[in-house]
Amino acid sequence: MTDDKATDDDASDQRRPGCKAGGNDETAVADELPDPQLLSLLVCPITKTRLTYDRSKSELISKAAALAFPIRNGVPLMIVEAARRLDDD
């Protein structure tokens, strides 16, 4: 019974986008990158303007709102409480 559960858990991980069972460090880094299609759909939650992607800081930048939204484990955190003010640089 325990083996069946482990197999079910592995299968559910494979169905979730961005989740991979096992893998090496290179795979883990690739999983942290956001999906380009997702990025093209996202807008600033405050100004509703386009965002730019800063790969070096792993953030989505809203110039209009002067905020940087972090990307954690490949998931953009699009809430104001998680954002960093750009003037804090």
C-alpha positions as CSV (number, residue, x, y, z in Angstrom):
1,M,0.0,0.0,0.0
2,T,2.9,2.4,0.8
3,D,4.4,1.8,-2.7
4,D,1.1,2.7,-4.3
5,K,1.0,6.0,-2.5
6,A,4.5,6.9,-3.5
7,T,3.6,6.2,-7.1
8,D,0.5,8.4,-6.8
9,D,2.5,11.2,-5.3
10,D,5.1,11.0,-8.1
11,A,2.4,11.1,-10.8
12,S,0.7,14.1,-9.2
13,D,4.0,16.0,-9.2
14,Q,4.4,15.3,-12.9
15,R,1.0,16.7,-13.7
16,R,1.7,20.0,-12.0
17,P,3.4,22.5,-14.3
18,G,7.0,23.2,-13.2
19,C,7.2,20.2,-10.9
20,K,9.5,17.4,-11.6
21,A,10.2,14.4,-9.5
22,G,13.9,14.0,-8.8
23,G,16.3,15.7,-11.2
24,N,19.6,17.5,-10.8
25,D,20.6,21.1,-10.0
26,E,20.3,22.2,-13.6
27,T,16.7,20.9,-13.6
28,A,15.9,22.8,-10.4
29,V,17.2,26.0,-11.8
30,A,15.2,25.6,-15.0
31,D,12.0,25.0,-12.9
32,E,12.6,28.4,-11.2
33,L,12.4,30.3,-14.4
34,P,8.9,31.6,-15.2
35,D,7.0,30.5,-18.2
36,P,7.4,33.1,-21.0
37,Q,3.7,32.8,-22.0
38,L,2.7,33.5,-18.4
39,L,4.9,36.6,-18.3
40,S,3.3,38.0,-21.4
41,L,-0.1,37.8,-19.8
42,L,0.7,39.3,-16.5
43,V,0.2,43.0,-15.7
44,C,0.9,45.2,-12.7
45,P,-1.9,44.6,-10.2
46,I,-2.0,48.3,-9.3
47,T,-1.6,50.1,-12.7
48,K,-2.6,47.3,-15.1
49,T,0.5,48.2,-17.2
50,R,3.0,45.7,-18.7
51,L,5.7,44.3,-16.6
52,T,9.4,43.8,-17.6
53,Y,11.4,40.7,-16.5
54,D,14.7,41.3,-14.6
55,R,16.4,37.9,-14.9
56,S,19.3,38.8,-12.7
57,K,17.1,39.7,-9.8
58,S,14.3,37.3,-10.6
59,E,11.7,40.0,-10.5
60,L,8.9,41.5,-12.6
61,I,9.2,45.2,-12.7
62,S,6.3,47.7,-12.9
63,K,7.9,51.0,-13.9
64,A,4.5,52.8,-13.6
65,A,4.0,51.7,-9.9
66,A,7.8,51.7,-9.1
67,L,7.5,48.2,-7.8
68,A,9.4,44.9,-8.3
69,F,7.4,41.7,-7.8
70,P,9.6,38.7,-6.8
71,I,9.5,35.4,-8.6
72,R,9.9,32.4,-6.2
73,N,10.2,28.9,-7.4
74,G,9.0,30.0,-10.8
75,V,5.9,31.6,-9.4
76,P,5.4,35.4,-9.6
77,L,4.2,36.9,-6.4
78,M,1.8,39.5,-7.6
79,I,0.7,41.0,-4.3
80,V,1.8,44.5,-3.2
81,E,2.9,43.1,0.2
82,A,5.5,41.0,-1.5
83,A,6.8,43.7,-3.8
84,R,9.9,45.8,-3.4
85,R,9.9,49.5,-4.0
86,L,12.2,50.5,-6.8
87,D,13.4,53.6,-5.1
88,D,14.8,51.3,-2.3
89,D,17.8,50.4,-4.5
